[in-house]
Amino acid sequence: MPASPQSGCAVLRARVLADLAARSDAAGIIATAPSAAAAKDSPLIAAAKKAAATSR
């Protein structure tokens, strides 16, 4: 018995919806990840930069 065209549409629809859900999840993760520019230097790095700036 051959598969009906509607079952192929259901499979395609499920794949498309799963792909959209995965993209949405990935976008949420990327949007909430802290940026490297916002990260502060550690106190040790800040002191080293300050010492290097005053020794010039």
C-alpha positions in Angstrom: 0.0 0.0 0.0 1.7 3.3 -1.1 2.0 6.2 1.3 -0.5 8.9 0.9 0.7 12.4 -0.1 -0.7 13.8 3.1 1.7 11.6 5.2 4.6 13.1 3.3 3.4 16.6 4.1 3.1 15.6 7.8 6.7 14.4 7.8 7.9 17.5 6.0 5.9 19.7 8.4 7.4 18.0 11.4 10.9 18.4 10.1 10.3 22.1 9.3 8.9 22.7 12.8 11.7 20.9 14.5 14.3 22.9 12.5 12.5 26.2 13.4 12.5 25.2 17.1 16.2 24.4 17.0 17.0 27.7 15.4 14.9 29.5 18.0 16.7 27.8 20.8 20.1 28.6 19.3 19.1 32.2 18.8 18.1 32.4 22.4 21.4 31.0 23.6 23.4 33.3 21.4 21.4 36.4 22.5 21.9 35.7 26.2 25.5 34.8 26.1 27.8 37.4 27.7 30.0 39.2 25.2 33.7 39.1 25.5 33.8 43.0 25.4 31.7 43.2 28.5 34.0 41.0 30.5 36.2 42.8 33.0 39.9 42.2 33.4 41.0 40.4 36.5 42.6 42.5 39.2 46.0 41.1 38.3 45.6 42.1 34.7 44.3 45.5 35.6 47.3 46.1 37.9 49.7 44.9 35.2 48.2 47.3 32.7 48.3 50.2 35.2 52.0 49.5 35.9 52.8 49.3 32.2 51.1 52.6 31.6 52.9 54.4 34.4 56.3 53.1 33.4 56.2 54.6 29.9 
